[in-house]
Structures are given as C-alpha cells and as structure tokens.
Amino acid sequence: MSADPIPSDDGIQLEDVKAVRAEGPAELRALMRSQIAIGRSRRDDKPKRATPPPPPGHRPGAWPTGSSPPGPPPDWQIPAHVWAAAARHYSNEEHRPDLPCDCGNCPVDTEENQ
C-alpha cells in the first residue's frame, strides 16, 4: 500500500481492493479499518439528554428526607382463608359452571331458587 492517504469520498474501486489483497492480509486489514474510521467520523453523535440536577441533599438510592416508603398494599390485609375461598369460587365458576359451588361462601341453592 502506498503512503497516499485513502480518499475521504470512499472512492475505492475493485481494482484497488485486488491490489491491496495482493500486498497481503495486513494491508487489506489496514484499508478496511481506515474505511471504518472514515464512516465513524461521518456519523453524527447522538444528542445527549439533559438530566435535571438532583435536588439538594439528595442521597442516591435513598428516600427523600422526611418521607418513607409506602406501606404494604391493601390486598395484603385480607386473611388467607378469604383468599383461598375466593380462588376456589373463581375456579368453580370457570371450570365447573354446571355444578353447585363448594367454596363455602355461596348460599346453598335450593330448588325454589333455581
């Protein structure tokens, strides 16, 4: 490969590549790396988003001063046996709609209610 710089217009022709290959793999590698560098120099850098500065006294990963994490969700206050009965009722309605529900919360169907 000659000392001439590679043109910045990517004007490499097929004959040029053949000549560089004839000189050896190191020359072809140098040519390809220079082409990559030319391409990278043409790229526009992605604009960086401006992040607002942290509030004064901010400790990374900590709750702000004077506040605390939220408490447990209200669903956690429901007793386990109520959850189990509700799940059983839903399962009965979905998978056995033609049978009477045995969840324990449904009223027993009598013939006059049907």
N, C-alpha and C positions, 0 to 999 in steps of 0.2 A: 504494500500500500504506500502510496506516495505521501509526502509531507503536506500536500494540499489539503486544506480543510474541506470537510464534506459540505456541499452546498446546503443552505438552510431551507431551500424550497423542496426538499426531498426528491431531487432530480436524479435519483439513482435508477439506471436502466438495467436491463437484464444482462447486457454485456459487462457492466460494472460488477455485478454480483458474481458472474463467472470468473472474471479476472481476480477478484478478491478470494474466491474459493481456491483458485489455482495457487495463490500465495500461501494458503494454509488456514487451518481452522481458527487460529488465534486472530488472524486478520479479519475473518468474517465475523467473529465474536465482537471485535472492536467496532466494526462497522454497524452491527446491529445495536450495540449499546449506545453508540452515538446517535443512531436514529431514535432510540427510545428517549434519550436525553433531549433531543430536539422536540419530540412530541410532548414531553412533560413541560418543557419551557413554554409551549404554546397554550397549555391549559390554563384556564382561569382558576384561581384558588377559590374554594367555596367560601362564601361570606360567613363570617363567624357571628353567631347570635350574641347580642349583648345581654349578659345576665345582670340582673339588678344586684347591687351590693347587698350583702347580708345586713340585717338590722343591727344596730349597735348592741354589743353584749351578747351576740349570738354564739352559742356553743354548738358546733356541728354534731348532729345526731341526737341532740337533747331537746326536750320540750321547751318552749319559750318560758321565760321566767314568769311565775305567777299562774301557770296553767298546769294541767296534769292530763295524762292520757284518759280517754273515755272509759267508762266502766264497762262491765260485761253487757252484751246485748240483752234485751228483754226476753228473748226466747230462752235464755239460759235459766230464767226464773221458773219455768214450767217444770213440774215434777216429772220424773222419769216414767212413772206409771201412766200419766196422762199422755205423754208422747207415744208410749207403746200402744195404748188403746186407740189413739188417732191413726197410727200407722196400720194397725190391724183393721180398723174400719175402712180406711182407704183401700187396702189390699182386698178386702171382701167386696167392696163396690166395684173394683176394677176387674178382678179375676173370677168372682163368683156372684154376679149380679142376680142370678135367679134363686139363690139360697138365702135364708134369713141370716142376718149379720150376728156374729157372736163376739163382738168387740167388748161388750159389757156396758156400753153407754147407750145403745139403741134400745128403744122400748120394744118389748116383745109384741110382734104382730099377732093380733087375734083375727078371727075370721070376719068380724064386723068392721075392722079397719081396712080390710083388703078391698 
